[in-house]
């Protein structure tokens, strides 16, 4: 068979099985080969019955000496089949529920090889039984149990069980052609990598734990290496083929604006600004990501970069994810630049048709130096005179396609500065943003008070909201965040709508309350947020639509209902809505039990203020998950590599990718591989 042949050609795969496999994403022979086991059972060590103890996971082998079948008197009278085994050192019972067909096979003298959990037998007077079997086999005459090896365990379904998958993979391995190599020979040799063909076989049927480890390392390296190559090719093409804007060194206007800031740049801000300035003074286009915790002062650094491009005779653009945030940036910049000749424009959906046309004409005529707006900035009608710098706020809400649209607005490729307050672990930054240079602003400006965070159980709600009312009566404002918009039959969780009704009609009666969520029309959402921003609304009940929100210095409390439903990064973003003014602020997380991963996550919020530390903790607690998504290039999820566990492999793969960029033959080899095998993922890179 060829790798792209359909799995329907394999024996035992009829139309129903073929449809069931397709639902798992398995349509071709290669799809099947790349459907790696989710776990493995090491059956190379067989434990004698005499050494078994309750609670132990073990692989055993024994001969059936007696079989009993009975019906349960409870429920639906399920069948219970029990076989009693001996291995010469002791006895062990094995039990199967609702599998009466096994009764004919489990006869005295039958040898069984099994792996599972051992516990006390029900009513067995201290005897042991294996009831939770992850695998078992009936051995034929002459078969040696010690040859069990490492058994693969697949993500199976009721229609496609483990036996089916193992049989199908054995058949596929016998029929497949040799898998083509995707890593250059020199790289394989330097990094001691197993052959790809052997790695695939060993992933499904390893002869030992050592062979499995080597196969997994090879395929994890392959995934990370090819991703790194794709990202570095994008960076290389940007540097070689795109004519960038070369800015001069900082002049008097930049110095004037920096001196007029109401604070001195922190060490982190100064370092980031130095890196940005150096990038802007090169002839290749800047591609830099600035990661900074909520409130770390990224906007001030972005303003200096925009002023630098204006001082060099170019226009600058700041693109924000929401209308209200764009307006806030516009108002902040206008205030900070009021003593300069820099002209600022706001391209907003709220402009009248006439105002919109006038603003477009002003931008095209270079009568506006800095343009602030949302996605409206990349509409076809917008024409820039000379675009020197594009700043995008909260990059993960835009993506590479939107940035590319802005690049088309000028003959020279403008510098790009990406800002994000979403903390991303270092290993993930290296993987996801491999085509961008990264600056990190880790400390907060002096004088900013840390937010005090508390985890409280449901019983304390009354006291919590009494405290919130007290803060509001003292002149402050507050947020209440809920995981759901409206009631659902699938969960008992109260919705934002229900909590709004409860609070506004109860303890907060007489206090102006607002409700905002994703199902509101944009104009309605804008009106509610504007009312809160201007201080008219005192209590805002919301879903996570406020995660990326406006700066309301007077908001000092945020209460998160059922906080266990949120991830650490999301909770940190929500906490960032407060603590922006002169008053002490409080984040109160309601939910979670006394133990478990959810509670551990919430307790991390209590003890940790740094978004970067929380991001590492979140990755540790939850695993990498689907962190690629559409965040950057629409890359697929990793099937083998795990950025939490495989940091060493990631760093080796990146080093190998950088070496490949310097070797023309290897570079051509990898480009061909990306085009042939990964065009759906790297199309934008290859077409760049």
Phi, psi and omega in degrees: 000152174268158185298331182264007175292148180290149181292345177298344179281348181278146180295136179091359180251094175271185182304319182291315179294322179298319179293320179295321177294320180299324179294339176267005181084019181250105180242328183244171177300318180294320176304318181294315180297328181270006175270083188286152176301148178274342180199173180221149176245118180278106182257017183282341179246115179262126182266125176299148181302327183294342181258004180283150174216157182300136179091358185273139170268127185208159170252131184227164176216132181201172182251136180291128177248343180198149179225135176229140177233132179214172178250139176287141178276351181265160172055235186262025178053057179292154178275139179236118182249123181236128176248137178255126186245153173229144175236014180092343179250345182175191182235153179212135176266144174235134186235137176235139180253135176054042175227059185298337181297341180285342184303323181288335183270331183272084181248159179303135181095346178291134179265135182237140176238122187214156175231136180177191182260134181262138178212176178290139179288140180295121181066021185266007177053049177092353177290161181254150178219152173250110183250332181257084183268123176276340177195145171206150180224143173268115186273138177279172181297129179090348178287138182259121181298332183293348180272013183299324178068207180259117187268127179284145176237120185260159171286094188258175176229175179297328181277338183232093185271180184299318181299320179298312182297316182296319178294320181293320180291323177298317179296317181296320180296326180287331186263343189286150170283171177296132180288131179292145178285144179242357179245132180306148184302319181298320180293317179300319182291313183297324185258010174058046185270140175296149176301145183298317182299315180293325181296320179296317179297315183291333178294327182266322183224068181291143178276341180202167177296326180295314179297320178298317180298318180292321180293316180296318179298320180298311184287329174293317177302315181303311181300311184290323179298313182293322176296315180297319178299314179301315181292319180291327175296318178300315180295318181296317180295322178300316183290324186274322192255339183261128178277113183270181177265121179262109180274152176278172179296159183303134181250200186292327181293316178299317180296319179300315181291319179297319179292333183274352178299144183287010180204161174274145179299137175289171179302317180294318178296316182297320179294315179298318181295322178296318180293320179294314179302315181297319178298316184293337181272002176266160182279343177274148182297136175289138172225088187233137175256128174252112175264126179213138179299162178305125178082012183278351176096032178295324185297323179297320178294320178297321179299316179298321178295319179295319178295323179298317181292324178295318181297336178268007175092010181253171173260152178236152182231136171239118182252121182252158184284338181227156180301314185290326177289323176299315179297322180294317176300317180300314181294320179295313180297317181302319181292316183288336183254014186295335180265013178243176177265009181290129182261126184246139178232150178243118177262099189240151176290348181274352179292147174290166181303319180293315179297323180296314179297320180295320180294319178299318179295320180295321179294315181296326182273004182059036173270357174236132182268318180237124180250127178247139179182193178252214179297347177301337182292342181251014176290153185302329184289341184280123178236131179255153178283298176218103183271120183254332185210136175241122176249125175247131180263133183058068187305324186295348178267357177249287181102168189293328183296317181292322178296322180297324178300318179294326179300329183286351186279003184212152179296316176269148179285120182289157172293149180235126176240122183251128179246136174217137174261003178279112182294132181234127179303152185302317182295323180287324177301315181298325183278311186283322184252039184297342179267359182244146169279146189239132170244143180235130173251107190260336182260157178270155178301148181298146178092345180280125182281135177293146179283131176277127185244136181227140172256125183228151179274170184302328183297341184268005185305316181302313180294322181298311183287336173294321177294318179299317179298320179299319178296318179295319179293338176276003176104003181268179176233163185213154174249147167232122185248135181236150181283338183242151176277313183221166182300148179225144178288342185276349181212155179266003182295137175290147182269169175301320180296317181293318181291324176299315179297317181297312185286314183293332179264359182242249187298336180255021176302133181090353178254132181299116181244151178228159179228128179222136177205174188292343181272352176290151174293150183309318181294322179294316179298317179299318182295318180295314180295322178297318180298320179289318179301321182273001173088002180286315176274132183262327179235124181246114174269130189208165166264197184285009177298342180272002183305314171251099188229197184269165179272109178242090184301336183278351179278119186242352181226138169228126177251126179250112178283140180049054185298339180295345180280354184250152174281164181299316181299320181293317178298321179293320176299317179296318178298332180292350177291340182242178180079024184255001181239200185274349186265151175298136182242157186225132174247119183244117182258114180263124177136182180081150176268203181266354181209176179098169184296322181298316180292322178299322178296315181293321179295330176297324177296324181295319188264350186235126178262336184282125177296327181290319177295321179294324179296318177296319179295319180297318179295321179294318184285320188256345187081171186292330178057205181266076187272350178281293180049223178258016184303319184231289186243006184070029179293150178285169178288155178283133180270329184244310185292148177227112187294341177285316185270335190249036180303317180298318179295319179301315182292322177294318180295321179293319178298318179295321179295321179294323176295322180298323180298336182267353183247107188303317182295315179295324180297316179297319180300312182293321178300318178297319179298315181297320180293317185283319190252340186229027184299328180293332182266323187251015182306316182294327179289315184290332180273353187295000000 
